[in-house]
């Protein structure tokens, strides 16, 4: 059952989005390094402390969908249909995330991240955290019954597929190619009770 957010939660989410939109606007207009947190607060018409109550760092302002990205990866495992194999479910979600990242509206931000060392470093750390979170939910699924190392490896591969596919000429075809390799790796350790799946389907 979907729970409708209360007024307080809606207001908090709206303020967070207001700050994120203001930050991205300034970063794209002036350049990431030329903008400070105080500039973002002024643009968003909030206090500096309000910015930090929503975002832990300047880098986090760029990746405001970080938590949503992580939750989508987790739900690809936890919310998949009964008896649906793990790897196709992950492939489908990664392909959706790649499509969102490759949208024309995301291109300016992607260029900014690629050109800014601090943002690239933050994105790398974020990917490691997402992989650990994904590995945790895979390990918690009794139907998968895998070793900790197998769960961590597959999670790293899945998150890495997102990064690699973005660099390809045909990102969606790259996701399919990468996940064929991921599925082959998973099959080596797959418990006999888990159904197989075709990653390129």
N, C-alpha and C positions, 0 to 999 in steps of 0.2 A: 504494500500500500504506500502510495506517495504521500509524504507529509508536507503540507503547505507551510513555508517559512512564516514565522510571525513578523509583526511590524518591525520589531527591533532588529531581527536578522536581515530583513529586506533593506532596512536603512543602512546597516553595516555593509552589506554587499554593494549597495549603490555607492557608498562613500569610497569603498575599495576600488570599484570600477572607475569612479571619477578621478581618483589619484593615478591609477594606471594609465588612463587615457591621456591625462595631462602630462605625465612623464614621457610617454611615447611621443606625443606631439612635440615636446621640447627637444627630446633626444634626436628626432629626425630633422628638426629645423636647425638646431645649433650644433649637433654632434654630441655624442654621449659624454665625452670627457669635459665638455664645456658647460655642462649643466650640473648643478649641485642639488642636494636634497631641499635646501631652502627655496631654490627656484621652483622646484616641483610643488612644494607646499603653497607658494604664492599663486602659482598657475591654477592649482586645484581649489584655492580659497579654503585651505585648512591649515592647522598648526603643524609645525615640524613633528611634534610628538604624535600627532594623528597619523602622519605618514609612517612613522616607525611602529605604530601600533598595528599596522596592516602589513608592513613589509620589513623584513629583518635587515635588509641592506639595499644599497642603490642598485646592485645587480638584479636583485629580486623584482624590482619594478619592471624590468624588461620581460621577465618570465612570470607574469601574473597568473598564467594558466598552469603553473607548475603542479599545484595540488590536484587540479582537475585531470591533468595528464596521468598522474600517478594513480588516481582513483579509477580511471578508465582502464588502465592496465590490470589493476586488481580485479575489477568487475568482469573483464574478459575471461578470467579464471572462475571466479565465484558465481557469476550469473549465466554461465554457458548452459545450454540445454542439457537435460539428463542424457547421459551416454555420449554427449558430443566430445570428440577427442580434443585434447588440449591445444595441440599445435595449430590446427586450422582456426580455432577460436582466437588465438593470439595473432595469427597472420591477418585475420580480418580486421582486428582492432588496430594493428600497426599500419595496415594499408589505409584505414580511415584517417589516422593521425597524420600520415604522410600527405594525404590529399589536402587536409586542412593547412598544413605547413607550406604546401606548394601553391596555394591559392595566390592570385595576383596581389591581393591586399596584404599578404604576409611577406612579400618580397623585400620591401624596404627594411623591415626589421631584421630579416634574415641576413641581408648584406651588412647591416650594422653589427650584428653579432659576429659574423665572419671576420670583420675588420677590426674588432676590439678584443685584445688579449684577455682583459678581465672578464668579459662576457663569455668568451670561449672556455675559460677556466671554470667559471660558474656553471656553465652548461654541462661540462664534463662531470663535475662533482654531482650535479643534479641527476645525471644519467646513472651514476653509480648508486645513488640513493634509490632511484626508481627500480633499478635491477634488484637491489636487496629487498625492497618492499614486495616486488613481484615474486621473488624466490620464496619469501615467507608464506605467501598465500598458496603457492604451488605445493610447498612442503606440508601445508596444513590440510590439503585435500586428501582424504583417506583413500579415494579411488585411484590416486596416482601412485602413492606408496613408493616414493623415490628417495634415494640418499640425499643428504644435504648438498653434497657436491654436484650431483646431477641437477638439482633444482636451481642452484646458484649459476651453474654453467648455462643452462637453457635460458634463464632469465637474462643473463648478460648478453647472450646471443640475440635474444628478441629485442632488447633495448638497442643493441648495436645495429640491428637491422634498420631501425628507424633512422639512425645517423647516416649509415652507408647509403641507404636508398635516396636520401635527399641530395646526395652528390652525383647520382646517376642521371644519364640523359633521359631515361624512362623510369622514373621512381617506382611506379606500380609493378612494372616487369621485374625490377630489381628486388622488390619485396618477395615476389613469387620465387625468384631464383634463390635468394638467401634462405627462405623458409623451406625449400626443398632440402637444403643442406642441414638446416636445423632439425627437420623431421627425421632425416637419416640418423643424426646423432641421437635424437630422442628414442628412436626405435631400438638402438643398441641396448638401452637400459629399461625400456618400457615393460611394466609388469604385465603378465599374461592376461589380466582381467580388463585392461584398458583397450577400447576399440581403436583400430588404426584410422587414419584419415589421410587425405591427399592434400598437401599444402597448396598446390596450384589450382585446386578446384574452384 
